[in-house]
């Protein structure tokens, strides 16, 4: 951890040389808290805060920056190539897993720290501001609220998160055990102490209904904004309850439609944008067999939020990797953590997205014997018809399981087994059957 803290000091030193900054924060509790930590932590600097909204492009951010040096918080690790092409100078303070490294990127994963469980985006921003000015320990409660928004209390604030808890206790602004019951003080908008989780939910409600500016004003100490946030939260809760009831009423249909997939997909017309993440989080225990993906309509297309249980991760699944792959092949974009991830896509690509996600999750699960049969069809209708016909016979047999899913014009038959004999017979029978079907353009098999 010492190496990471040293890197935080290096970033703090660099920020002292900047005259004008624009902070772009991810549109959720963690990102909003991270952005405000930077603004409040540099009171003598010219810092403007912008919250990244869905559909915002890098060229839009370049225009908003207007010559200021951008600092991306709780965002940007996976966007390093486009950020570096767009800006000659920038900073990225993030905690999401990423294949990219850059001298302007500060990410705990690069120092062996689990950014999913041990440090949020707000935590990264806080440790940089802590190095910037020792008096910024006053911002530790805000960093804890950000971590609450990313459910890091489930790991009981271990690793670098323990520094946040220690600092908040030292200044007398924290009560309780390091879990969801933590109570914090010293928040700019609260007169006394408040549940850290309740504060996170206030901020998240504003972000979810596309009103992040209310949360920003509240965190800057605007009491009127705090009252408005409470009203937004009350309305948000009522809307959430209606959607939760709709999903529960459709449970049997949802499960049936996802039978062949390696995730349970929930997509109802009544679901509103901004609710998919919290619905997936809260419904995961009611759909425990597979990862849960809740999809809602949005002005820019579809928004998908995925959540996994511990046993899914133990089986080898990584939602961030799977969602990124599925979205990239569905005219969209996605990514995130192993246990929680998101994606955006166009409605026409929904079948492709579901098929690709199942394909990638299948590739992540270990099995003694495993093969993916890929069949390209002449039309979407032919793909759907073939998948439905083949899936009828996809009952497990002697430890061999075959799943059939279809994308836009492609069918995947995914076979896994621990028994060589039944595996070989199953694959041979499938190849004979599929090669004689009408509408097949090509057929291939791949080990995954």
C-alpha positions as CSV (number, residue, x, y, z in Angstrom):
1,X,0.0,0.0,0.0
2,X,2.9,2.3,0.6
3,X,3.7,2.4,-3.1
4,X,0.1,3.4,-3.8
5,X,0.1,6.2,-1.2
6,X,3.4,7.4,-2.7
7,X,1.7,7.6,-6.1
8,X,-1.2,9.6,-4.5
9,X,1.4,12.1,-3.3
10,X,2.9,12.3,-6.8
11,X,-0.6,13.2,-8.2
12,X,-1.2,15.7,-5.4
13,X,2.1,17.4,-6.2
14,X,1.2,17.6,-9.9
15,X,-2.3,19.0,-9.1
16,X,-0.7,21.9,-7.2
17,X,0.9,23.1,-10.4
18,X,-2.5,23.3,-12.2
19,X,-4.3,26.6,-12.5
20,X,-7.7,25.5,-13.8
21,X,-9.2,22.1,-13.5
22,X,-12.5,20.5,-14.6
23,X,-13.5,17.4,-12.7
24,X,-15.6,14.8,-14.6
25,X,-17.3,12.4,-12.2
26,X,-19.1,9.2,-12.9
27,X,-22.9,9.6,-12.4
28,X,-23.4,7.7,-9.2
29,X,-22.8,8.2,-5.5
30,X,-19.1,7.2,-5.7
31,X,-18.3,9.4,-8.7
32,X,-20.2,12.4,-7.4
33,X,-18.5,12.1,-4.0
34,X,-15.1,11.8,-5.7
35,X,-15.7,14.9,-7.7
36,X,-16.7,17.0,-4.7
37,X,-13.8,15.7,-2.7
38,X,-11.4,17.2,-5.3
39,X,-13.3,20.5,-5.4
40,X,-13.6,20.8,-1.6
41,X,-10.1,19.6,-1.2
42,X,-8.6,22.4,-3.3
43,X,-10.4,25.5,-2.1
44,X,-7.8,27.9,-3.4
45,X,-7.9,26.4,-6.9
46,X,-10.2,27.1,-9.8
47,X,-12.1,23.8,-10.0
48,X,-15.3,23.1,-11.9
49,X,-17.3,19.9,-11.5
50,X,-19.1,18.1,-14.3
51,X,-21.0,14.9,-13.8
52,X,-20.8,12.5,-16.8
53,X,-24.3,11.7,-18.1
54,X,-25.2,8.7,-20.3
55,X,-24.4,9.3,-23.9
56,X,-21.8,12.0,-23.2
57,X,-19.0,11.6,-25.7
58,X,-15.3,12.5,-25.2
59,X,-15.6,15.3,-27.7
60,X,-18.5,16.7,-25.5
61,X,-16.2,16.6,-22.5
62,X,-13.4,18.3,-24.4
63,X,-15.8,21.1,-25.3
64,X,-17.0,21.4,-21.7
65,X,-13.4,21.5,-20.5
66,X,-12.8,24.7,-22.5
67,X,-9.0,24.6,-22.1
68,X,-9.1,23.4,-18.4
69,X,-7.1,20.4,-17.5
70,X,-9.5,17.5,-17.0
71,X,-9.5,15.1,-14.0
72,X,-11.6,12.0,-14.5
73,X,-12.8,10.4,-11.2
74,X,-14.4,7.0,-10.8
75,X,-14.2,6.8,-14.5
76,X,-11.7,6.6,-17.3
77,X,-9.5,3.5,-16.8
78,X,-11.0,1.7,-19.8
79,X,-11.2,5.0,-21.8
80,X,-7.5,5.8,-21.6
81,X,-6.8,5.4,-25.3
82,X,-9.5,7.9,-26.3
83,X,-8.8,10.2,-23.4
84,X,-5.1,10.4,-24.4
85,X,-6.0,11.1,-28.0
86,X,-8.4,13.9,-26.9
87,X,-6.4,15.7,-24.2
88,X,-2.7,16.5,-24.2
89,X,-2.8,16.7,-20.4
90,X,-5.2,14.9,-18.0
91,X,-5.5,12.9,-14.8
92,X,-7.6,9.7,-14.2
93,X,-8.3,8.7,-10.6
94,X,-10.3,5.4,-10.9
95,X,-10.8,2.0,-9.3
96,X,-12.3,0.0,-12.1
97,X,-10.3,-3.0,-13.5
98,X,-8.7,-2.1,-16.8
99,X,-6.2,-3.6,-19.3
100,X,-4.7,-0.1,-19.7
101,X,-1.9,1.6,-17.9
102,X,-0.7,5.2,-18.3
103,X,1.5,7.6,-16.4
104,X,-1.6,9.8,-15.9
105,X,-3.7,7.0,-14.5
106,X,-3.9,6.3,-10.8
107,X,-5.7,3.0,-10.1
108,X,-5.3,0.8,-7.0
109,X,-5.4,-2.4,-9.2
110,X,-2.0,-1.4,-10.6
111,X,-0.6,-1.6,-7.0
112,X,-2.2,-5.0,-6.1
113,X,-5.1,-3.4,-4.3
114,X,-8.6,-4.7,-5.0
115,X,-10.5,-1.7,-6.3
116,X,-13.8,-3.6,-6.1
117,X,-13.7,-4.2,-2.4
118,X,-10.8,-2.2,-0.8
119,X,-11.0,1.3,-2.4
120,X,-13.7,3.2,-4.3
121,X,-13.3,6.1,-6.7
122,X,-14.1,8.5,-3.8
123,X,-11.4,6.7,-1.8
124,X,-8.8,7.3,-4.5
125,X,-9.7,11.0,-4.7
126,X,-9.6,11.3,-0.9
127,X,-6.2,9.8,-0.6
128,X,-4.9,12.2,-3.2
129,X,-6.4,15.2,-1.4
130,X,-5.1,13.8,1.9
131,X,-1.6,14.1,0.4
132,X,-2.5,17.5,-1.1
133,X,-3.3,19.0,2.3
134,X,-3.3,17.3,5.7
135,X,-6.4,19.3,6.7
136,X,-8.4,17.4,4.1
137,X,-8.9,14.6,6.5
138,X,-12.2,16.5,7.1
139,X,-13.3,14.9,3.8
140,X,-13.0,11.3,5.1
141,X,-16.7,11.1,5.9
142,X,-17.5,12.0,2.3
143,X,-15.2,9.3,1.0
144,X,-16.9,6.8,3.2
145,X,-20.3,7.8,1.7
146,X,-18.8,7.2,-1.7
147,X,-17.6,3.8,-0.7
148,X,-21.1,3.0,0.7
149,X,-22.5,3.8,-2.7
150,X,-20.3,1.1,-4.2
151,X,-21.3,-1.4,-1.5
152,X,-17.8,-1.6,-0.1
153,X,-19.2,-1.9,3.4
154,X,-19.7,-5.6,2.5
155,X,-16.0,-6.0,2.8
156,X,-16.0,-4.1,6.2
157,X,-13.7,-1.3,4.9
158,X,-10.5,-3.3,4.7
159,X,-7.2,-2.3,2.9
160,X,-6.9,1.4,2.1
161,X,-10.5,1.9,3.1
162,X,-9.4,1.3,6.7
163,X,-7.5,4.6,6.4
164,X,-10.7,6.4,5.6
165,X,-12.4,5.0,8.7
166,X,-9.4,5.8,10.9
167,X,-9.2,9.4,9.7
168,X,-12.9,9.9,10.2
169,X,-12.7,8.5,13.7
170,X,-9.7,10.7,14.5
171,X,-11.5,13.9,13.7
172,X,-14.6,12.7,15.6
173,X,-16.9,12.3,12.6
174,X,-17.6,8.6,12.7
175,X,-19.5,6.2,14.9
176,X,-20.2,2.5,14.6
177,X,-18.6,-0.6,13.2
178,X,-17.1,-0.6,9.7
179,X,-20.3,-1.9,8.0
180,X,-23.6,-0.6,6.7
181,X,-24.5,0.9,10.1
182,X,-21.7,3.5,10.1
183,X,-22.9,7.0,11.1
184,X,-20.9,10.0,9.8
185,X,-20.8,13.7,10.7
186,X,-19.0,16.6,9.1
187,X,-20.9,16.4,5.8
188,X,-21.5,19.9,4.3
189,X,-25.2,19.5,4.0
190,X,-26.1,17.8,7.3
191,X,-26.4,19.7,10.6
192,X,-25.6,16.6,12.7
193,X,-24.7,13.0,12.1
194,X,-26.4,10.9,9.5
195,X,-26.3,7.3,8.4
196,X,-23.6,7.0,5.7
197,X,-25.8,4.6,3.8
198,X,-28.8,6.9,3.9
199,X,-26.6,9.8,2.6
200,X,-25.4,7.5,-0.3
201,X,-29.0,6.7,-1.2
202,X,-29.9,10.4,-1.3
203,X,-27.1,11.0,-3.8
204,X,-27.9,7.9,-5.8
205,X,-31.5,8.9,-6.2
206,X,-30.6,12.2,-7.7
207,X,-28.1,10.5,-10.1
208,X,-30.6,7.8,-11.0
209,X,-33.3,10.3,-12.2
210,X,-30.7,12.4,-14.0
211,X,-30.6,15.2,-11.4
212,X,-26.9,14.9,-10.3
213,X,-26.6,18.7,-10.1
214,X,-28.9,18.6,-7.0
215,X,-26.6,16.2,-5.3
216,X,-23.6,18.3,-6.2
217,X,-25.2,21.4,-4.7
218,X,-26.2,19.5,-1.6
219,X,-22.6,18.3,-1.1
220,X,-21.4,21.8,-1.5
221,X,-23.5,22.7,1.6
222,X,-26.7,24.0,-0.1
223,X,-29.5,23.2,2.4
224,X,-32.3,23.9,-0.1
225,X,-30.7,21.3,-2.4
226,X,-30.6,18.8,0.5
227,X,-34.4,19.3,0.9
228,X,-34.9,18.8,-2.8
229,X,-32.8,15.7,-2.7
230,X,-35.1,14.3,0.0
231,X,-38.1,15.0,-2.2
232,X,-36.4,13.3,-5.2
233,X,-35.6,10.3,-3.0
234,X,-39.2,9.9,-1.8
235,X,-40.4,10.0,-5.4
236,X,-37.6,7.6,-6.5
237,X,-38.6,5.1,-3.8
238,X,-42.2,5.0,-4.9
239,X,-41.2,4.5,-8.5
240,X,-38.8,1.8,-7.5
241,X,-41.4,-0.1,-5.5
242,X,-43.7,-0.2,-8.6
243,X,-41.0,-1.6,-10.7
244,X,-39.9,-4.1,-8.1
245,X,-43.5,-5.4,-7.9
246,X,-43.7,-5.7,-11.7
247,X,-40.6,-7.8,-11.9
248,X,-41.8,-10.1,-9.1
249,X,-45.1,-10.5,-10.9
250,X,-43.3,-11.6,-14.0
251,X,-40.9,-13.9,-12.3
252,X,-42.0,-17.2,-13.9
253,X,-41.8,-15.7,-17.4
254,X,-38.4,-14.1,-16.7
255,X,-37.0,-17.4,-15.5
256,X,-38.4,-19.3,-18.5
257,X,-37.1,-16.9,-21.1
258,X,-33.6,-17.1,-19.6
259,X,-33.5,-20.9,-19.3
260,X,-30.8,-21.5,-21.9
261,X,-28.7,-18.5,-20.9
262,X,-26.0,-18.3,-18.2
263,X,-27.6,-15.2,-16.7
264,X,-31.2,-14.3,-15.8
265,X,-32.3,-11.4,-18.0
266,X,-35.0,-9.1,-16.8
267,X,-36.4,-6.7,-19.5
268,X,-39.9,-5.2,-19.0
269,X,-41.3,-2.2,-20.8
270,X,-42.3,-0.7,-17.5
271,X,-38.7,-0.5,-16.2
272,X,-37.4,3.1,-16.1
273,X,-33.8,4.2,-16.9
274,X,-31.8,4.8,-13.7
275,X,-33.3,1.9,-11.8
276,X,-31.7,-1.1,-13.4
277,X,-28.6,-1.1,-11.0
278,X,-30.5,-0.9,-7.7
279,X,-33.1,-3.4,-8.9
280,X,-30.4,-5.9,-9.9
281,X,-28.7,-5.4,-6.6
282,X,-31.8,-5.9,-4.5
283,X,-33.3,-8.8,-6.6
284,X,-30.1,-10.9,-6.8
285,X,-31.1,-13.0,-3.8
286,X,-34.5,-13.8,-5.4
287,X,-32.8,-15.1,-8.6
288,X,-29.8,-16.8,-7.0
289,X,-29.0,-19.5,-9.6
290,X,-27.3,-17.3,-12.1
291,X,-26.0,-13.7,-12.4
292,X,-28.9,-11.2,-12.8
293,X,-29.0,-8.6,-15.6
294,X,-31.7,-6.0,-15.4
295,X,-32.3,-4.1,-18.6
296,X,-34.3,-0.9,-19.0
297,X,-35.1,1.4,-21.9
298,X,-33.4,4.8,-22.0
299,X,-33.2,7.8,-24.4
300,X,-30.0,6.4,-25.8
301,X,-31.1,2.8,-26.2
302,X,-30.9,0.2,-23.5
303,X,-29.1,0.2,-20.2
304,X,-28.1,-3.2,-18.7
305,X,-26.9,-3.6,-15.1
306,X,-25.5,-7.0,-14.0
307,X,-24.9,-8.4,-10.5
308,X,-23.3,-11.7,-9.3
309,X,-23.2,-13.6,-6.1
310,X,-20.0,-14.9,-4.5
311,X,-20.6,-18.5,-5.8
312,X,-20.7,-17.1,-9.4
313,X,-17.3,-15.5,-8.9
314,X,-16.0,-18.7,-7.3
315,X,-17.1,-20.5,-10.5
316,X,-14.9,-18.3,-12.5
317,X,-17.3,-15.6,-13.8
318,X,-16.2,-12.0,-14.2
319,X,-19.1,-9.7,-15.1
320,X,-17.0,-6.7,-16.0
321,X,-15.1,-8.7,-18.7
322,X,-18.3,-10.5,-19.9
323,X,-20.4,-7.3,-20.2
324,X,-17.6,-5.5,-22.0
325,X,-17.3,-8.3,-24.5
326,X,-21.1,-8.6,-25.0
327,X,-21.6,-4.9,-25.4
328,X,-18.7,-4.4,-27.8
329,X,-20.3,-6.9,-30.2
330,X,-23.7,-5.3,-29.8
331,X,-23.1,-1.8,-30.9
332,X,-22.6,-0.7,-27.3
333,X,-20.1,-0.3,-24.5
334,X,-19.8,-1.9,-21.1
335,X,-17.5,-3.1,-18.3
336,X,-17.1,-2.9,-14.6
337,X,-16.2,-5.1,-11.6
338,X,-16.3,-8.9,-11.3
339,X,-19.4,-8.7,-9.1
340,X,-21.1,-5.7,-10.6
341,X,-21.0,-4.3,-14.2
342,X,-23.1,-2.3,-16.7
343,X,-23.5,-1.8,-20.4
344,X,-25.4,0.3,-22.9
345,X,-26.6,-1.1,-26.3
346,X,-29.2,-0.5,-29.0
347,X,-32.5,-2.3,-28.8
348,X,-32.0,-4.1,-32.1
349,X,-28.9,-5.8,-30.6
350,X,-30.5,-7.2,-27.5
351,X,-30.6,-10.8,-28.6
352,X,-27.0,-10.5,-29.7
353,X,-26.0,-9.0,-26.4
354,X,-27.7,-11.8,-24.4
355,X,-26.1,-14.5,-26.6
356,X,-22.6,-13.0,-26.4
357,X,-22.8,-12.5,-22.7
358,X,-23.8,-16.2,-22.3
359,X,-21.0,-17.2,-24.6
360,X,-18.4,-15.3,-22.6
361,X,-19.6,-16.5,-19.2
362,X,-19.5,-20.0,-20.7
363,X,-15.9,-19.5,-21.6
364,X,-15.1,-18.4,-18.0
365,X,-16.6,-21.5,-16.3
366,X,-14.1,-24.3,-15.9
367,X,-15.1,-27.8,-17.2
368,X,-13.2,-30.9,-18.1
369,X,-14.7,-30.9,-21.6
370,X,-16.1,-27.8,-23.3
371,X,-16.9,-26.7,-26.9
372,X,-18.9,-24.0,-28.5
373,X,-20.6,-24.7,-31.8
374,X,-21.2,-21.5,-33.8
375,X,-23.8,-21.5,-36.6
376,X,-24.3,-18.5,-38.8
377,X,-27.8,-18.4,-40.4
378,X,-29.4,-16.7,-43.4
379,X,-31.7,-14.5,-41.3
380,X,-32.6,-13.5,-37.8
381,X,-35.8,-15.5,-38.1
382,X,-33.9,-18.6,-39.1
383,X,-31.5,-18.2,-36.2
384,X,-34.4,-17.9,-33.7
385,X,-36.2,-20.9,-35.2
386,X,-33.1,-23.1,-35.1
387,X,-32.3,-22.1,-31.5
388,X,-35.8,-23.0,-30.4
389,X,-35.7,-26.3,-32.2
390,X,-32.3,-27.4,-30.8
391,X,-33.0,-26.2,-27.3
392,X,-35.9,-28.7,-26.9
393,X,-33.4,-31.6,-26.7
394,X,-31.0,-29.7,-24.4
395,X,-31.7,-31.7,-21.2
396,X,-28.6,-32.6,-19.2
397,X,-27.5,-36.2,-19.7
398,X,-24.9,-38.0,-17.7
399,X,-23.2,-34.8,-16.6
400,X,-23.3,-33.3,-20.2
401,X,-25.1,-30.0,-20.6
402,X,-25.9,-28.3,-23.9
403,X,-27.2,-24.7,-24.0
404,X,-28.6,-23.1,-27.2
405,X,-28.8,-19.3,-27.5
406,X,-29.2,-17.1,-30.5
407,X,-28.0,-13.7,-31.5
408,X,-29.1,-11.6,-34.4
409,X,-28.2,-14.1,-37.1
410,X,-26.0,-16.5,-35.2
411,X,-26.8,-19.5,-33.0
412,X,-24.4,-20.8,-30.2
413,X,-24.6,-24.3,-28.9
414,X,-22.5,-24.5,-25.8
415,X,-21.6,-28.0,-24.6
416,X,-19.8,-28.9,-21.3
417,X,-19.2,-32.2,-19.6
418,X,-17.1,-34.2,-17.2
419,X,-17.8,-37.5,-19.1
420,X,-15.9,-38.1,-22.3
421,X,-18.4,-40.6,-23.8
422,X,-21.6,-38.7,-23.4
423,X,-19.8,-35.4,-24.4
424,X,-18.5,-37.0,-27.7
425,X,-21.9,-38.5,-28.5
426,X,-23.7,-35.3,-27.8
427,X,-21.3,-33.2,-30.0
428,X,-21.4,-35.7,-32.8
429,X,-25.2,-35.8,-32.8
430,X,-25.4,-32.0,-32.8
431,X,-23.0,-31.7,-35.7
432,X,-24.9,-34.2,-37.8
433,X,-28.2,-32.5,-37.0
434,X,-27.0,-28.9,-37.5
435,X,-25.2,-29.6,-40.7
436,X,-28.4,-30.9,-42.3
437,X,-30.5,-27.9,-41.2
438,X,-31.8,-25.5,-43.8
439,X,-30.7,-21.9,-43.6
440,X,-27.2,-22.6,-42.3
441,X,-24.5,-20.4,-43.8
442,X,-21.6,-21.8,-41.8
443,X,-20.9,-24.1,-38.9
444,X,-17.7,-24.1,-36.8
445,X,-16.6,-25.5,-33.4
446,X,-14.3,-23.8,-31.0
447,X,-12.7,-24.8,-27.7
448,X,-13.4,-22.1,-25.1
